[in-house]
Amino acid sequence: MSGSTSPSVPWILWPFWAVWKLLAGIIVVTGRIVGVILGLVLMIAGAALSVTVVGAVIGVPLVVLGLLLMARSIF
């Protein structure tokens, strides 16, 4: 985290600020889930392509890309 304190929000605007923070949190979590699912799909497609020798040229980088995408989404 950045280590900074939360900004001072006037009490009259607090409900709008809270809804905004809730929506932002939902969007962040949804993006992480989509990243993990997309990374898993890329890893499966890369592993399926790596079964053949010709497909391994494309399959291995797909597996690596999927792994990196999943790692980025989790952390």
N, C-alpha and C positions, 0 to 999 in steps of 0.2 A: 504494500500500500504506500501511498505517498506520504503519509504521516501528518498531513495537514488536518486542521479541524474543519468541521462542516460549516458552511456559510450561515450567517445569521439570517433567518427568514422571518419576516414580520408575521405575527400571529394570524393576520387576516388572509395571508397568502399560503399558510401552511397546508390546507387541504389540497390545493393545486400542486404544491411542491411534492407532497406525499404521493399523489397519483402519478406524477411525472417520474418519480424515483421508482415506483412499482412497475410502471410500463418499461422503463429502461432496464430494470433487472430481468424482466420477463424476456425482453429482446436479447439480452446477453446470454441467458441460459438457453434460449432457443437456438441461437447461433452456435453455441458450443455443441449442442446435441446434433445439429445438422453437420457440423464439422466431423464429429466422431463417426456418424453414419456414413458420410461420404468417404472418409478415410478407410473405413471397413470395406465398403464396396470396391474401392480402388485396390485394396489389398487382395480381395477375393478374385477380382478380374485379373490382376497381375499374376496371381498364383495359377489361375486357370490357363493363362497364356504361356506361362513358363513350362508347362507340361511338354510342349513341343520345343525343339531346338531353335527353330526360326522365330517362334513367338517369345523366346526368352530375351531377345534383344529389347523388346518393348515391355515384357512382363516384369522383369527385375526392376527397372526404374519405376514402374507403376506400384510395385510393392513398397519400394522405398518412399515414394511420394505419399502413399496412403499411410505409412507408418509415421512419417513426419507430420502429416496433417492431423492424425489422431493425437500425437504427442503435443502438438501446438494447441489443440482444442482442450485437452485435459489440463495442461498447465498453463 
